[in-house]
């Protein structure tokens, strides 16, 4: 199990992968927006997206849980 956490403060601009999706290392899960910059949040390893902890429009802080890959 691997947790995907926010690397910076931002707003969830787009959900790219939904729970149940098969992911490869480096796949984008969500896109955060901060100060008019878009930051794709990617997986470090392959697996299945077991849980998504955010919704589009949510404000997240650095270190917040975004999702879980199993």
Contact map, one row per residue, 1 for C-alpha under 8 A:
1110000000000000000000000000000000000000000000000000000000000000000111
1111000000000000000000000000000000000000000000000000000000000000000111
1111100000000000000000000000000000000000000000000000000000000000111110
0111110000000000000000000000000000000000011000000000000000000000111110
0011111000000000000000000000000000000000000000000000000000000111111000
0001111110000000000000000000000000000000100000000000000000011111110000
0000111110000000000000000000000000000000000000000000000000000110000000
0000011111000000000000000000000000000000000000000000000000011110000000
0000011111100000000000000000000001000000000000000000000000111100000000
0000000111110000000000000000000111000000000000000000000000111000000000
0000000011111000000000000000000111000000000000000000000111110000000000
0000000001111110000000000000011110000000000000000000011111110000000000
0000000000111110000000000000011110000000000000000000000110000000000000
0000000000011111000000000000011100000000000000000000000100000000000000
0000000000011111110000000000111000000000000000000000001100000000000000
0000000000000111110000000001111000000000000000000000000000000000000000
0000000000000011111010000001110000000000000000001000000000000000000000
0000000000000011111110000000100000000000000000001001000000000000000000
0000000000000000111110000000000000000000000000011111000000000000000000
0000000000000000011111000000000000000000000000011110000000000000000000
0000000000000000111111100000000000000000000000011000000000000000000000
0000000000000000000111110000000000000000000001111000000000000000000000
0000000000000000000011111010000000000000001011111000000000000000000000
0000000000000000000001111110000000000000001011100000000000000000000000
0000000000000000000000111110000000000000011111000000000000000000000000
0000000000000000000000011111000000000000011110000000000000000000000000
0000000000000000000000111111100000000000011000000000000000000000000000
0000000000000001100000000111111000000001111000000000000000000000000000
0000000000000011110000000011111000000001111000000000000000000000000000
0000000000011111100000000001111100000001110000000000000000000000000000
0000000000011111000000000001111110000111100000000000000000000000000000
0000000001111100000000000000011111000111100000000000000000000000000000
0000000001111000000000000000001111111110000000000000000000000000000000
0000000011100000000000000000000111111110000000000000000000000000000000
0000000000000000000000000000000011111000000000000000000000000000000000
0000000000000000000000000000000011111100000000000000000000000000000000
0000000000000000000000000000000011111110000000000000000000000000000000
0000000000000000000000000000001111011111000000000000000000000000000000
0000000000000000000000000000001111001111100000000000000000000000000000
0000000000000000000000000001111100000111110000000000000000000000000000
0000010000000000000000000001111100000011111000000000000000000000000000
0001000000000000000000001111110000000001111100000000000000000000000000
0001000000000000000000111111100000000000111111000000000000000000000010
0000000000000000000000001100000000000000011111000000000000000000000000
0000000000000000000000111100000000000000001111100000000000000000000000
0000000000000000000001111000000000000000001111110000000000000000000010
0000000000000000000001110000000000000000000011111000000000000000000011
0000000000000000001111100000000000000000000001111100000000000000000011
0000000000000000111111100000000000000000000000111111000000000000001111
0000000000000000001100000000000000000000000000011111000000000000001111
0000000000000000001100000000000000000000000000001111100000000000001110
0000000000000000011000000000000000000000000000001111110000000000011100
0000000000000000000000000000000000000000000000000011111000000000111000
0000000000010000000000000000000000000000000000000001111101000000011000
0000000000010010000000000000000000000000000000000000111111000000000000
0000000000111110000000000000000000000000000000000000011111000000000000
0000000000111000000000000000000000000000000000000000001111100000000000
0000000000110000000000000000000000000000000000000000011111110000000000
0000000011110000000000000000000000000000000000000000000011111000000000
0000010111110000000000000000000000000000000000000000000001111101000000
0000010111000000000000000000000000000000000000000000000000111111000000
0000111110000000000000000000000000000000000000000000000000011111000000
0000111100000000000000000000000000000000000000000000000000001111100000
0000110000000000000000000000000000000000000000000000000000011111110000
0011110000000000000000000000000000000000000000000000100000000011111000
0011110000000000000000000000000000000000000000000001110000000001111100
0011100000000000000000000000000000000000000000001111110000000000111110
1111000000000000000000000000000000000000000000001111000000000000011111
1111000000000000000000000000000000000000001001111110000000000000001111
1100000000000000000000000000000000000000000000111100000000000000000111
